[in-house]
Amino acid sequence: MQKSPRRAALSILRAWEKGHVYADGLIERHASRNELSSADRGLLNAIVLGVLRHRRLLDHWISKLRKGKLDHETRDILRVGLCQLLVLNLPDHAAVFETVELGKARGRGLINAVMRRAAGSREKLLDLEELSPAVAFSHPDWLYNRWSKSFGKDGVIDLMAFNNAPAPTIARGNPLAEPFEIPTPDVEDEFEEKAELPDGYFEIDGRIPAELLTKGQIYITDPATRHCVELLNPQPGEQILDACAAPGGKAFLIAAAQGSGKDLTCTDSNEKRLPRLEQNLERLRITGRTIDVHDWTEPAPAKWHSQFDAILLDVPCSNTGVFRRRVDVRWRLQPEDITRLTKIQASILENALPCLRPGGRLVYSTCSIEAEENDALIASFLKKHPELRLEKQHHALPQVDGTDGAYAALLVTSA
């Protein structure tokens, strides 16, 4: 029996608050468990992601509409309600009635009063001019202050606004599979302005074409993921290591450039991620590759020393370049996490370097926009390794490039 997507949203937000499970996994789990229709899945997704994107602003509105303490469940109910009313712009009667229904009998009067007050003062609540940008765009103060120094007053606002926009679904065609006709947008979207995409990439409006995905003819990915592979410039016949490969998006790009996976070695530190990596590569027709488990914070096995012409290190990072897609990370991340991650990233670089052949090349990659994890870390690494030179680097900034944020640096060894 189908259940209410709003009640499912409330359950997800309570579970998210208590643990460290990512929102997207919770959405999928609850949508399946509650047997939601396609339309209700869409509403569930919009509410949960809307609440997490605008969480701080929603709490500001609640503080204006209701003085005094609230229990956690009532606060989440009001977040769900105000998100529908003020963010998603659903009809007042539906937003108010359905939100009140979420509450227990003794609390429905309070919820009803707050929701009706919000509906009556919508224009005033939506006037955000006097608010701190960190509140208006729902980001932690420490990130706002950090990015203000990095990108300036206008840049940080553009970045936070980008993070709060729904992410488009973008696919890349698989040159290793049979050709297909790119799905055309609906007629009403024909004149809608779309971001210009690189060759081989296209935006999907509506549902993902399941048949194309199942047959491995497409892979869902953001164009920013290609920069590191383009710097790596894989050539047929080269022995290449994708050291942090799961779930396989960049391994796919490497194999596509080489024409097959026969010279590609993929590793990941978490053995539990290998089955998904294996399945993705199999689906994408990447055969002949080698898959192994290795934690690159530990020294590399002797069998891999001086074995690779090129190595891709897409290292664990803060994910600050992908807040648009991973909407809950902004509330989990702390300043000390970035310091901790840079130590991990530096150790991965050190441990992978002996696996390069003389004259080989290494690409270091993150989906972070933090200098500490990117060019500053590379500069520090190069000081320790005069045998390396920085050939090229690429920064993708969401507010400038209109894609996910990413960094890639190409390092070349002496012959």
MOMOVEN-V348339 format. One record per residue. N is the residue number from 0. PHI is phi in degrees with one decimal (none if undefined). OMEGA is omega in degrees with one decimal (999 if undefined). Layout:
{{N/PHI/OMEGA} {N/PHI/OMEGA}}
This chain:
{{0/none/180.0} {1/-69.6/177.9} {2/-116.2/-176.6} {3/-67.7/175.9} {4/-64.6/178.4} {5/-70.1/177.7} {6/-68.8/175.6} {7/-63.7/177.9} {8/-61.2/178.9} {9/-62.8/178.9} {10/-62.4/179.4} {11/-63.8/-178.3} {12/-65.2/176.9} {13/-67.0/179.5} {14/-66.0/-179.3} {15/-63.5/-178.0} {16/-63.6/-173.4} {17/-88.0/-172.8} {18/-139.1/-177.6} {19/-119.2/177.0} {20/-81.1/179.9} {21/-70.9/-175.3} {22/-61.8/-175.2} {23/-63.3/176.9} {24/-65.5/178.3} {25/-66.0/179.8} {26/-61.6/-179.2} {27/-61.9/-178.9} {28/-62.7/-177.2} {29/-73.3/178.2} {30/-62.5/179.2} {31/-70.4/-177.8} {32/-61.4/-177.1} {33/-90.9/177.8} {34/52.0/-177.1} {35/-75.4/174.3} {36/-69.3/179.5} {37/-59.6/180.0} {38/-65.0/-179.5} {39/-70.3/173.6} {40/-60.6/178.8} {41/-62.7/178.6} {42/-66.2/177.8} {43/-57.2/-179.9} {44/-60.4/-178.2} {45/-63.8/-178.4} {46/-68.6/-176.1} {47/-63.0/-179.1} {48/-67.9/177.4} {49/-64.3/179.0} {50/-63.7/-177.9} {51/-70.2/177.4} {52/-65.3/-170.9} {53/-110.5/-171.4} {54/-56.0/-176.9} {55/-68.7/178.0} {56/-67.4/177.0} {57/-59.2/178.3} {58/-66.5/175.2} {59/-62.8/178.6} {60/-61.7/179.3} {61/-59.9/-179.8} {62/-64.4/178.0} {63/-77.9/-174.6} {64/-93.5/-176.0} {65/-144.3/177.2} {66/-84.9/178.3} {67/101.7/-175.7} {68/-76.9/174.7} {69/-129.4/173.1} {70/-71.7/-172.7} {71/-60.9/-176.9} {72/-68.2/178.9} {73/-63.9/177.9} {74/-61.9/179.2} {75/-66.2/176.8} {76/-61.3/179.7} {77/-68.0/174.7} {78/-61.3/178.8} {79/-61.4/-178.7} {80/-66.8/-178.3} {81/-68.3/174.9} {82/-62.2/178.1} {83/-62.9/-172.9} {84/-77.6/-169.4} {85/-108.0/179.3} {86/-105.8/-178.4} {87/-87.5/177.6} {88/57.3/174.1} {89/-74.0/-179.2} {90/-55.5/-175.7} {91/-54.5/-173.0} {92/-64.6/179.9} {93/-68.8/-178.4} {94/-61.8/-177.6} {95/-69.3/-175.3} {96/-61.4/-176.2} {97/-66.2/178.9} {98/-70.2/177.6} {99/-59.3/-178.9} {100/-63.5/179.8} {101/-71.9/-174.5} {102/-82.6/171.9} {103/-71.1/-173.1} {104/-52.9/-175.1} {105/-71.4/-177.6} {106/-105.0/-174.2} {107/-69.0/178.9} {108/-63.5/178.6} {109/-63.3/-178.7} {110/-62.3/179.1} {111/-60.5/-178.5} {112/-63.9/-179.5} {113/-65.5/-178.9} {114/-65.0/179.3} {115/-67.8/176.5} {116/-62.4/179.0} {117/-64.5/179.3} {118/-62.0/-179.0} {119/-77.6/-178.2} {120/-119.1/-176.5} {121/-54.1/-175.1} {122/-60.4/-180.0} {123/-67.0/-179.3} {124/-64.8/-177.4} {125/-81.3/173.9} {126/-83.7/-172.0} {127/-102.0/-173.2} {128/-58.2/-175.1} {129/-86.9/-177.0} {130/-83.6/168.7} {131/-60.3/178.0} {132/-55.0/-179.6} {133/-63.9/176.9} {134/-77.6/-176.9} {135/-60.3/-178.9} {136/-104.9/172.8} {137/52.3/171.7} {138/-131.1/175.7} {139/-62.1/-179.2} {140/-57.7/-174.7} {141/-64.7/177.1} {142/-71.5/177.8} {143/-59.7/-179.6} {144/-65.2/-179.8} {145/-63.3/-177.4} {146/-72.1/175.5} {147/-61.2/177.8} {148/-69.5/-176.6} {149/-80.2/-169.7} {150/-121.2/179.9} {151/83.7/-174.4} {152/-61.3/-179.0} {153/-73.4/-178.1} {154/-62.9/-178.1} {155/-68.7/178.2} {156/-67.9/176.9} {157/-61.6/-179.9} {158/-65.8/-178.9} {159/-66.1/177.0} {160/-63.7/177.2} {161/-61.7/-178.9} {162/-61.1/-176.5} {163/-90.2/179.5} {164/-86.1/176.3} {165/-58.4/-178.3} {166/-83.5/176.0} {167/-70.8/174.0} {168/-94.5/-177.1} {169/-120.3/-179.4} {170/-121.5/172.6} {171/-119.6/176.4} {172/-69.2/-178.4} {173/-100.0/-179.6} {174/-69.6/178.2} {175/-87.1/179.3} {176/-109.3/-179.2} {177/-67.1/-179.6} {178/-63.4/178.6} {179/-148.3/177.9} {180/-89.8/180.0} {181/-64.2/-180.0} {182/-59.2/179.7} {183/-91.6/179.8} {184/-69.4/176.0} {185/-61.5/-176.9} {186/-58.3/-176.6} {187/-66.9/179.1} {188/-95.1/-170.5} {189/-58.8/-175.7} {190/-103.5/177.3} {191/-72.9/-178.5} {192/-71.5/179.9} {193/-116.7/176.3} {194/-66.7/178.4} {195/-73.4/-175.9} {196/-111.2/177.2} {197/-64.7/177.5} {198/-56.4/178.4} {199/92.9/-179.3} {200/-108.9/175.7} {201/-151.4/179.7} {202/-89.8/179.3} {203/-102.9/174.7} {204/-94.8/179.0} {205/83.9/-174.6} {206/-71.5/176.7} {207/-70.2/178.7} {208/-62.7/-172.8} {209/-60.5/-177.4} {210/-65.9/178.9} {211/-64.3/-179.9} {212/-68.6/-178.5} {213/-62.7/-178.9} {214/-79.7/179.1} {215/73.1/179.9} {216/-83.0/176.8} {217/-136.4/174.2} {218/-136.0/-179.1} {219/-80.6/-175.3} {220/-162.9/174.3} {221/-93.0/-179.5} {222/-57.5/-178.7} {223/-64.9/-178.8} {224/-69.1/-174.6} {225/-77.8/-170.7} {226/-60.1/-177.7} {227/-66.7/179.7} {228/-72.2/176.1} {229/-64.2/175.8} {230/-67.5/179.0} {231/-64.3/176.4} {232/53.5/-177.0} {233/-63.4/179.7} {234/-117.6/177.0} {235/-55.5/177.8} {236/90.4/177.9} {237/-79.1/173.6} {238/-84.8/-173.0} {239/-126.1/177.3} {240/-112.8/168.1} {241/-103.9/-165.7} {242/-77.9/-179.6} {243/-123.5/-159.1} {244/-84.8/-174.3} {245/-63.1/7.2} {246/-89.8/170.9} {247/119.4/-177.0} {248/-61.0/-178.8} {249/-79.2/173.4} {250/-60.4/176.3} {251/-59.7/-180.0} {252/-65.2/178.4} {253/-64.3/-179.2} {254/-63.5/178.2} {255/-62.3/178.8} {256/-69.2/-179.1} {257/-83.3/-178.7} {258/93.2/176.8} {259/-171.9/177.9} {260/-106.7/-171.6} {261/-66.9/180.0} {262/-109.4/-175.3} {263/-109.1/173.2} {264/-111.7/179.8} {265/-115.4/175.5} {266/-130.6/172.4} {267/-150.9/-176.6} {268/-77.1/-175.3} {269/-106.1/-178.1} {270/-61.0/-179.1} {271/-68.7/178.9} {272/-86.6/-175.4} {273/-65.5/178.0} {274/-58.9/178.4} {275/-66.6/176.6} {276/-59.3/179.5} {277/-59.2/-178.7} {278/-63.7/-179.9} {279/-62.9/-178.5} {280/-68.4/177.4} {281/-63.0/-179.9} {282/-61.2/-177.5} {283/-88.7/174.5} {284/68.0/179.7} {285/-95.0/-176.3} {286/-103.9/176.4} {287/84.2/-177.4} {288/-73.3/175.6} {289/-107.5/178.5} {290/-123.5/-177.9} {291/-145.6/176.9} {292/-105.5/173.9} {293/-159.9/175.0} {294/-92.4/-174.0} {295/-79.2/167.2} {296/-79.9/174.9} {297/-109.3/179.7} {298/-56.4/-179.3} {299/-73.8/174.1} {300/-59.4/-178.4} {301/-58.5/-177.5} {302/-62.2/-178.6} {303/-98.7/-178.1} {304/-63.5/177.7} {305/56.7/-176.2} {306/-104.8/-170.2} {307/-119.6/174.8} {308/-75.4/-177.8} {309/-150.1/-179.3} {310/-131.5/172.2} {311/-106.9/175.5} {312/-114.8/175.3} {313/-94.3/-162.7} {314/-80.5/171.5} {315/-57.9/-176.2} {316/-149.9/-176.1} {317/-74.9/-179.5} {318/67.1/-177.8} {319/-68.6/176.4} {320/-85.3/-174.7} {321/-124.1/178.2} {322/-62.1/179.0} {323/-60.5/-177.9} {324/-94.1/-178.6} {325/-105.9/-165.1} {326/-69.4/-176.0} {327/-89.3/-175.0} {328/-64.0/-177.6} {329/-58.5/-178.7} {330/-90.7/178.8} {331/-90.2/-172.7} {332/-67.8/175.7} {333/-126.3/-177.8} {334/-54.6/-177.9} {335/-67.7/177.9} {336/-64.1/-178.9} {337/-66.9/176.4} {338/-61.8/179.2} {339/-62.4/-177.9} {340/-66.9/-179.4} {341/-63.7/177.0} {342/-67.8/176.9} {343/-64.6/-178.5} {344/-62.2/179.1} {345/-64.4/-179.9} {346/-68.2/177.8} {347/-64.6/176.6} {348/-59.3/-178.1} {349/-61.9/-174.9} {350/-78.3/178.8} {351/-83.3/-173.7} {352/-55.2/-179.6} {353/-63.3/-178.8} {354/-83.6/178.1} {355/-79.6/170.4} {356/-76.9/174.1} {357/-54.7/-177.8} {358/80.6/-179.2} {359/-76.5/-177.8} {360/-132.5/-177.5} {361/-132.1/175.4} {362/-112.4/175.6} {363/-98.5/-172.2} {364/-140.2/173.1} {365/-139.6/166.9} {366/-109.6/178.1} {367/-107.3/172.9} {368/-115.0/-178.8} {369/-94.2/-178.6} {370/-59.1/-178.6} {371/-59.1/-178.8} {372/-89.4/-171.1} {373/-118.1/-173.2} {374/-64.7/178.9} {375/-67.1/178.7} {376/-66.6/179.0} {377/-64.3/178.6} {378/-60.5/178.3} {379/-65.3/-179.6} {380/-65.3/-179.3} {381/-66.3/177.9} {382/-63.2/179.8} {383/-82.4/-173.8} {384/-132.1/-179.3} {385/-65.7/177.6} {386/-75.2/179.2} {387/-105.3/170.7} {388/-133.6/176.4} {389/-84.0/-178.0} {390/-81.4/-176.0} {391/-166.8/173.3} {392/-142.5/-177.8} {393/-137.7/172.9} {394/-109.1/170.1} {395/-110.7/-179.4} {396/-109.7/-176.2} {397/-52.8/-174.5} {398/-72.9/179.2} {399/-103.6/-172.6} {400/-94.1/-179.8} {401/72.3/176.8} {402/-127.8/170.1} {403/-58.9/175.3} {404/-81.2/-179.5} {405/-159.3/175.5} {406/-137.1/175.8} {407/-146.9/178.4} {408/-130.1/177.7} {409/-97.7/178.1} {410/-110.4/-177.2} {411/-122.7/179.4} {412/-91.3/174.9} {413/-70.1/-179.9} {414/-69.8/999}}
